[in-house]
Amino acid sequence: MPRLIRPNVQSDIQSSDAEFTAARLLISKMKGEVLNVMNKAKLAETNLTDQHKLTEAKEREIHEYRNKFVQIEQRSIQLQEDRADAET
């Protein structure tokens, strides 16, 4: 009888080893995927930060141009009024 039990034990051990190896491979693959996702998230965060900085710079530039436009427009109105006054 001991011989009948040993093959079962041996096959159980082999089965456990195979399952353990499969689990290790799966964990290794998942670890790689997690690291890949983390790297992509860091890259996306960096890109988002860069885009925010670029957007803020463009908004400041637009604000400066609006101010210049208003000043030029006011100067133009003033010159037109001065010309009209000079003609009369």
C-alpha positions as CSV (number, residue, x, y, z in Angstrom):
1,M,0.0,0.0,0.0
2,P,2.7,2.5,0.6
3,R,3.6,2.4,-3.1
4,L,0.1,3.4,-4.0
5,I,0.2,6.4,-1.8
6,R,3.6,7.6,-3.0
7,P,2.6,8.1,-6.6
8,N,-0.3,10.2,-5.5
9,V,1.9,12.2,-3.2
10,Q,4.4,12.6,-5.9
11,S,1.8,13.8,-8.4
12,D,0.4,16.2,-5.8
13,I,3.9,17.6,-5.3
14,Q,4.4,18.0,-9.0
15,S,1.0,19.5,-9.4
16,S,1.7,21.9,-6.5
17,D,5.1,22.8,-8.1
18,A,3.4,23.5,-11.4
19,E,0.8,25.6,-9.8
20,F,3.5,27.5,-7.8
21,T,5.5,28.1,-11.0
22,A,2.4,29.3,-12.8
23,A,1.6,31.6,-9.9
24,R,5.1,33.0,-9.9
25,L,5.0,33.7,-13.6
26,L,1.6,35.4,-13.3
27,I,2.8,37.5,-10.4
28,S,5.9,38.5,-12.3
29,K,3.8,39.4,-15.3
30,M,1.4,41.4,-13.2
31,K,4.3,43.2,-11.5
32,G,5.6,44.2,-14.9
33,E,2.2,45.4,-16.0
34,V,1.8,47.4,-12.7
35,L,5.2,49.0,-13.3
36,N,4.2,49.8,-16.9
37,V,1.0,51.5,-15.7
38,M,2.8,53.4,-13.0
39,N,5.3,54.7,-15.6
40,K,2.5,55.7,-17.9
41,A,0.7,57.5,-15.1
42,K,3.9,59.4,-14.2
43,L,4.4,60.4,-17.8
44,A,0.8,61.5,-18.1
45,E,1.1,63.5,-14.9
46,T,4.3,65.2,-16.2
47,N,2.6,65.9,-19.5
48,L,-0.4,67.4,-17.7
49,T,1.8,69.6,-15.6
50,D,3.7,70.7,-18.7
51,Q,0.4,71.5,-20.5
52,H,-0.8,73.5,-17.5
53,K,2.3,75.6,-17.5
54,L,2.0,76.1,-21.2
55,T,-1.7,77.1,-20.9
56,E,-0.9,79.5,-18.1
57,A,1.9,81.1,-20.2
58,K,-0.4,81.4,-23.2
59,E,-3.2,82.9,-21.0
60,R,-0.7,85.5,-19.6
61,E,0.4,86.3,-23.2
62,I,-3.3,86.7,-24.3
63,H,-3.9,89.0,-21.3
64,E,-0.9,91.1,-22.3
65,Y,-2.1,91.4,-25.9
66,R,-5.6,92.3,-24.7
67,N,-4.1,95.1,-22.6
68,K,-2.0,96.4,-25.5
69,F,-5.0,96.2,-27.8
70,V,-7.2,98.2,-25.3
71,Q,-4.4,100.8,-25.0
72,I,-4.0,101.1,-28.8
73,E,-7.8,101.3,-29.2
74,Q,-8.0,104.1,-26.6
75,R,-5.1,105.9,-28.3
76,S,-6.8,105.6,-31.6
77,I,-10.1,107.0,-30.2
78,Q,-8.1,109.9,-28.6
79,L,-6.4,110.6,-31.9
80,Q,-9.7,110.6,-33.8
81,E,-11.2,113.0,-31.2
82,D,-8.1,115.3,-31.5
83,R,-8.3,115.3,-35.3
84,A,-12.0,116.1,-35.1
85,D,-11.3,118.9,-32.7
86,A,-8.5,120.2,-34.9
87,E,-10.8,120.3,-38.0
88,T,-13.4,122.4,-36.2
